Amino acid sequence: MTAFIDNAKVMSKGQVTIPKDVRDILGISNGDRVSFIVEGDTVRIVNSAVYAMQMLQQEMKREAKKAGLETDEEVISHISEMKNEAESK
């Protein structure tokens, strides 16, 4: 990924227009939501939908690991077993 710097002016109500090249990279369009992630004195702006999906995936990986499922194949097999059990009831 290529790094670049862009800037925008903060208006009286704290509003900022996200530059088009940044919106394009983040996949943000009219009506979408963004999240501001503050880490110390640094702020990251991310597409909220993408960020939520990434957080869900990380949580699912942690839960799979807790259950002893280390590979995708093990997870798929476990889901299939659960589905078969549910269907046989």
N, C-alpha and C positions, 0 to 999 in steps of 0.2 A: 504494500500500500504506500502510495506517495504522500508524504506529509506536505502541508501547505498552511499558510496563514491567511486568514481573511478577517475582516472586522466589520462591525456595525455600530451605529450610534444608538445610545440608550435615550429613549424619549422621556417626557415628563412623568408618565405613569409607570416607568420601568420597562416599557415595551421595547423589544428589539426585533427587527426583521432579520430572519435567518437568511444569509446569502444563498442565492440559487444553487451555486456549485456545492455548497454544504448540504442543502436539501436534497439535491440529486444523489449525493454519495450516501446519505442516510436513508434514502427512499421515503422521504417525507413529502406529502402533498397536502393540498388544502383540506382542512378539517381533521388531519391527523394530530395525534398528541405526541409530545416529546417529554422526556424525563431529564431532570437535571441531577446528576450524581456529583455530590460535593465530597472531595477527598482532600482534607487539609485546605490549602489555598488554591486548589485546582478544581475546575468544574468541567464535567463531561456532559455533552448534550447527546442523547440517544433517542432513537425511534422507540416510543413506549411499547408498541406491540412486539417489536423485535426483542427488546430488553426483557419483557415479561416471558417470552418464549425461552430465552436463554436461561433465565432464572428457574423456570419450570424444568428444563432439561437438566440443569445442575442438581436440583433437588431430587429428580428421578434417579440420577446416577448415584447420589448418596444413598438413597433408599435401596436401590438394587444392590449396592455394595454391602449394606447392612444385612441384606437377606442372603448374602453369599453368592450373588449372581455377578460374575466378573465379565462375561462376554455378551455380545448381542444375541448369540445363539442360545445361551443359557436363559436370557430374559424371554426370548420368543418361546422357548420350550416351556418355561414356567407359566407364561400367559396361556399357552395352548392347554396345559394341564388344568389350569383354573377354569378355563372355558369349558373343557370337557366335563369337569366335575359339576359345574353349574347346570350344564345341559342335561346331565343324567339325573338330576334331582327332580 
